[in-house]
């Protein structure tokens, strides 16, 4: 039977998830780009065996400042977050991100897994914003009047 150190150094499972939107109140929202990391057997006390996570913008995946260093849970959820989003400003495109998860970093049994090219985009629909009608009377008083959508006006 393998020892605890060997069991602890299993390759992490990195699972990208859909963007989450949380209401802040007052018509503002928080959006999160979540990733679930599963590291079965990652409860070993030895710091060498613990989970380290690295986020970076764009591909390729690279190692930058560590987030959640020495995490000892079997299941972790990490996310990037943007706040104060509104229907008026939507849609949003914050770019593409990548994440790398390590266990046993720096040891002979080091294991890593990546999720690359994760788009962090938030649509009007994600925020629950009403879509303006494709055709309608535009007297300039509607919030969608400046969206560039086609409108119909009666001739006078």
N, C-alpha and C positions, 0 to 999 in steps of 0.2 A: 504494500500500500504506500502511495507517495506521501512524503512528509508535508506538513502544513505550508512550507515555503513554496513547494512545487504546485500544490493545489491553488495557492493564492495567485500564481503567475499565469492565469488563464487570459487569453486574448479578450479584451473588452468588446462588448457588442454596442455599437453606436447607432442609434435609431433617430433619424431626423423626424420631426413632427410638424404638423400644420401650424401656421402662425396663430397665436392666441390673442384675442382682444378683450381687454378688461375696461369697463367704464370707470372713469375717474370722477364723474359728476360735472355738471355745468356744460354738457355737450363735448367734453374732452375724453380722450381714450388713451390707454396704454397698450402698446402692441409688443408681443414677445415672440422671438424666434427660438422655440424650445428644441432641445435634444435630450433624449433619454440615454443614459449610459448604464449598461448592466455589466457588473464585474463580480461574478459569482465567486464566493470565497474570499472576498476582499476585506475581511475583518481581522486579519492578522495584525498584531501590534507593531511589528517591525516597520519602521517608516519606509524602508526600501520597497515594501510590497504594496504600498497604498496607491490610490488613484491620483494622477495628475492630469489636468485638463488645460489645453491651450487653444484659444480662439484667435483667428486672424482674419482680416478682410481680404477677400478674393482667394483664388487659387494661386499657387499651390499651397497646400497645408504647410505651415512652418511653425517653429517653436518660438514663442515670444514670452511675455510675462505669464507665469503660471497662474491659473485660477483654480481655486478649490484644491490646493496642494494638500497632500496627505489625507485625503478623504477616505474614510474607512467603512462606507456603506456598500451594500451589494447592488443597490439601484440608486442612481443619482439623476436628477433633472437639472440641467443648466440652461440658461437662456440669455440672449441679448435682448435689451429692452429699449424702447423709445417711448417717451411720454408726451403729453399735451398734443395729441393728434386730434384733428377735427374734420368734420364733413367738408367744410369750406376748403381745407388744404388738401384733401384727398384727390387722387390717389398718391401714395408715397412709395418711393423706391430708395431704400437705404443701402443697396448694393448687394454684393455676393460675399458670403462668409464661409469659412471652413473651420473645423475643429479636429483636434487630435487628442485621443485618450491614451495614456500610458499606465501600465502597472509594472512594478518592479524596475522602474527606470534607473538606469545606471548599473544594473546587475547583469549577470550572464543569462538570466531568464527573462529579460525585458520583453514585453509584449506591447503592441500599440495597434490602434485602429482609427480610421479617419471617417469623417463625413465631409465631403468637399462640395464646393459650388452650391451652397444653400442660399437661394434668393430670399432676401428680406424685403418683401413687397406687401403693402397694405392697400387694398382696394376700398372703394366706397361701400361695396357690398359687405366687406369684412367688418366695417364699422357700423353696419346697419343703416346707412344713409339712404334716404329716398332718392331714386333715380328721377331726374326731370323727364317730363314727357318728350318724346321725339318731335311731336308736332303739337303746337298749342298757341294760345294767344300770349305774346310776350309784350307786356306793357312796361317792362323795365322794373317791375316791383317784385318779381319772383327771385328767390336766391340763386336759381340756375341761369338767370338772364345773361350772365357773363361767361358761360361755359362754352360758347361757340356752337351750341346745338342749333339746328335749323328751326326756325319758327315761321308761323304763318300769321300774316296781318291782313286785316280787311282793308280794301281800297276805299278811300274816302273822296 
